[in-house]
């Protein structure tokens, strides 16, 4: 009898072990999720790192297409900075940018008297499918960044009533003739997550000289959309961050001064960028209804003089209010910083981040189209005001 009971128990344990191994009986290990948690659909702005937090990997520059400027500004007699920091001021981004090193081309090899070797057969051109396109290592995650208590992320000591500014109408006057708006790109090589046919050869992660894939393409699209409302827009596609990234703001600032001198009718300057949100493993792409979320980054008075910063901030917030009224959540909270970003050069100067590294080019193009639909009529109404 004992032998029969032992045999039955042994057979039962065997059947139980086989059931667990085959998955017929699920086993949950404490503290371990059985499925990957889905990405959050709405995340507070403060919960995700922003302000160019993706690490840059230094890569020697490669040959790229010659930059083309839609309209060439009159050369300035000097390229000296317009302002000098106070002796007691700590080094700032603007001061650091002016210390950029110049690009030195490779020396040309001197000719020799040796006989020239017979030319080798030229290989057939590489097709698009055979090109070694860059693919990001970071996983792109789509999310929506929401406002938290305030439509502005104020990281300065200035006291700002953001809601009051948000409800204002744009306080700007656009002339009836001549170019009214300049779109420029301090970091023109900034690009997006490759997707579908939107692929490119990268200088560094999320950077390319391909003007059909970087932010200069987005700037041209914004200009086209604004011109649908009768606005006169200039677009500068020069790559001020190539071949040297350092010093880009000093170079783009000099170009802005040249444009303002050549075209006194310019009343707005939009420095269009692509943001970076995430870390080395995750690249966030903030979206709203299939379009990349956008954000103004505005400077203020700090260690360097910037007397008209409040007027520029008021313009940015009024435009943000127009976009939010037409397309809620398309705009992320404006970031107010102590840097100037060349905005001290003229009233009507804005820095606009269109999407981030985790967004696609098509999401960025959709965003500027909606942006123009929201602000275009209001700007057109200010012509001659």
N, C-alpha and C positions, 0 to 999 in steps of 0.2 A: 504493500500500500504506500509506504513512504517513497519507494522508487517511482511509482506512478505519479505521485504528487510532484516530486522533483522534476520529473520529465515534463509535466504539463507547465510548470512555472518556467522552466528553461525555454520551452518552445514559445511561451508568451513573450518573454524578454526578447527573443530573436525577432519575432514579428514586429514588436514595438520599435526596435532599432532600425529595421528595414523601412518602416513607415516614416520615421524621422528623416532618414537619409534620402528618401525619395521625395520629400517635401509634402507628403500627404498630411503630416501633422506639423504646422508652423511652430517655430521656436523663436521667441523674442529675447534678445540679449539686452539687459538693462543698460540704458545710456546710449544706445546706438540706434539711429533711425534706419528703418528698412527701405525707405524711398528718399530720393533727393528732394529737398524742400524747394518749392517753386520760388522764383524771384518775386519780390514784393512789387505790387502794382503802384503803390504810392508811398514815397519815402520822404520824411521831413528833410528840408534843405540842409539842416545842421548834421544829419546822420551820415552824409556822404562826403568824403574829403573832396575839396575843389581847389581852384586856383593853381592849375598846372602841376598836379601832384604826381603825374606819371613820370617815372625816371627817364632821363634822356641818356642814350648810349652814344658816346662819341665815336663817329665813324668817319674816316677820311672822305672828303667830298669827292664826288664823281662828276664827270662832265654832264651838263644838263643843257636844255635849250636856252638860247639867248633871251633874256627877259625883254618883253615888249611893253612899252608904255603907251597907253591910248592917247594921251596928250602929253607932250614933253614940256616940262616947266622951264622957265628962263633960268640959266645957271646963276647961282648966287655968287657974288665976288669972293666971299669967304664962307667957310664951313664951321666957324667958331660957334660954340654953344651960346644961346641967347641969354642964359643966366648962369651965375656962378654960385655954388652953395656957400652959405655962411661958414666962416672958418671953424666955428664950434659945432657945426652940424655933422651928424654921423653919416657915413657913406650911404647913399641911396641907390636904387636901381638906375635912376637917371644918370647919376654920377659914374656908376660902374660901366654903363653902356658906352660912354664917351671914350673909355680907355681901351677900345677894341683894337686888336692887332690887325695889320693889313694883310691881305692875301698875297702871297708870293707865288707866281707861276713857276712851273718846272723849267729849268734852263734848257735851251735848245741844244741838241748834240751837234758839235762842230763836224763839218764834212771831212772825210779822210780820202786818201788816194787809193785805198784798197778797191779792187773791182767789186762792183755791186753783184750780189748773189741773184741768181735767176728767181723771178717772182714765183711764188707758189700759187696754186690754183685757189681762187677765191671761193670760200664755202657758200652754199646757198643761203639766202636770207632765212632767219629764224621766223617761224610763223608765230602767231599770237598764242596758240595753244602750247608751243614749245618754250615760250619765254619763262624764265625763272621768276615768276611774280612773287612779291613778298607776302607772307601770311603771318598774321600776328600770333604770338604765343599766348597772349592773354585771352581769356574767355570774355566775349562781349555780352553784357547783360543789359537788357532794356528795363527801364524803370521810369517813374514819373516823380519829379521832385516838387513838393508842394510848399506853399508859403507857411511859415511858422510865426504866428503872432504879428508879423510885420512884413510888408512887401520890400523891405530893404535890409541887407545884411551890413550893418554899420560897424566896421572894425576900426573906427577912428574915435577921437575924443569929441568930435563935433556933435552938437545936439540938432537932430533933424526930425521934422514932423513929416514922415514919409506919406501918410495917408492924405495930408493936405496937399502935398505935391502931386500925388497920384490923381487927384480930381481936377487939376488945372487943365486948361486948354494949352496947347503948345504956344509958348511965348517966343515966336520967332518970325522974322520977316524975310521972305524970299523975293529977290528982285524979279522984275518982269522980263528981263533979257539977260543973256549970258548964262554960263554954267552956274547952277545953284548949289549942287551937292557934289562933294568929292568922296569917292570910296577908295580907300587905300588899305594895304595889308602890311603891317610891320613884320608879321611872321607869315609870309606868303606861302611857304612850303608846308604848312600844317595841312594834314590830310585826315581821312576817316578810315573806318574799318572796311577792308575790301569786301565787296559783295556783288555777286553776279558778274556782269560785264565791267563793273567799276573796280579794276585792278590796276596796280602800278608797281614800278620798281622804286624801292624806298632808299632814301639817303640814310635815314635812321627810322626807328619805329614811328609810324604815323607821320612821316615827312617825305615829300617828293617834290621834284621840280616839274612834274607833269602838270601843266596848267589846265588840263581837262579833269584832273582828279584832286587838286589841292583847293584851298579856300579862295584862290583867285577866280575859280569857276563859280563859286557861290556869290562872290562880289559882282561878277558880270550878270548873274541871274537877278540879283537884287536891283541892279541898275535898270535892267530891262523891265522889271515889274513896276518900278517907280515911274519910269518914263511912260507907262500906259496911262498915267494920270496927268500927263503934260509937263512933268518935271524934267529939268535939264541936268543930267548926271554925268560926271567924269569918272572914269575908272582907271586907276593906276595898278598895273599888274606886275610891277617890278618886284623881284624877290629880295627884299632887304635883309633877310636872314640867311642868304646864300651868296657866296660859299662860307661866310662867317656868321654864326648865330649871334655872338656877342657884338654889341654895337648896333643892333638892328633899330632900336628906338632913336638913336642919334641920327642914323641915315634916313629913316622915314620922316623924322622931325624936320630935317633939312629940306626934304622933298616937299613937305607940307608948306613950309615957308615960301618955297619957290612957286608953288601953285597959287598960294594966296597973293603973292606979288604979281603973278601973271594974270590971274583972274580975280579982280577985286569983287566980282559978283558972288563969289562963293560964300554961302551963309551957313553951310553945314559940312562937317568932315566926319565920316564914319570909318573908323579903323576896325576892319572886320577880321575876327580871329575864329579859331576852333579851340574849345576848352579841352582840358584833360582831367578826367575824374576816375579815380581808382588807384590801383597799385600794380605791381609787376604781374599779378596773376589774374586780375579782373579789370576790365575796362568798361565803365558804365556808359550807357547811351541814353540820356534822358529824352523821353518822347511824350508827345501829347497827340492822340488821334493820328498816329503814323508820321508826325512831323517832329523833327528835332526841337527840343526846348532851347530857348535862347536866353541870354542874360546880358544886361549892361554892366560893365565894370567902369566905375567913375572915380576919378581922382579928387583930391581936395588939398587945401592949404596944409602944408606940413613943414618939413625943414627947408623946403624950397618955395619960392613965391608962386602963388596961383590965385590971383585976386578974383577971377570970374568963375570959380568952381561951383558956386551955388546956382548960378544961372544955367550952367551946363547940366548940373544934377536935376534941376527943375525940368529942363527939356527932356532928359532921359525918363524921368518918372512920369511925365505927362504922356509920352509915347508908350510907355509900359502900360499905363492906364487904358489907352485906346486899344492896345492889343488884347489886354485882359478882358475888356468889355466884349470884343468881337470873338475872341478865341480863348476862353478861360484855360489857365494852366500852360499856355504856350510859352509864357515868360516865366523864368525863374526869378527869385528875388534879386534886385540890383545889389551889387557889392560895392560899397563905398570904402576906398582905401586912402592912404596918406600919400601915395605916389601920384605922379601927374599924367603919365602916359601921353605926353605931348599935347594934352588938352588945354594947357595954358596958352597955346599959340593963338587960339581964336574962340570966340563964343560960338556955340552950336557944334562943339566937338564932342564926339561920343566914341566909346569902345564897345563893340557888340560881339559877344561870343555866340556863334551859331553852332549848336550841338557840341559834342565831345568826342573823344577817341572811340567810344563804343558805338557811336552813331554811324550810319551809312551816308554816302554822298547824296543819295536820293532823298533821305530824310532831311538833310540840310537844305536841299533845293526846295523841298516842299515848305520848309519853315519860312524862308525869305519871301516866298510867294504870298503866304498868309500874312506875314509882317507887312508887306507892301499894301495888301488889301485893307489892312486895318489903319495904317497911318497915311497912306497915299492921299485919300480925299482931304484929310485935315491939313496936310502940308500944302496941297494944291490950293486950298482956301486961303493960305497965308501968303500967296504970291501977290506982291504989290501992297501988302498990309503995312 
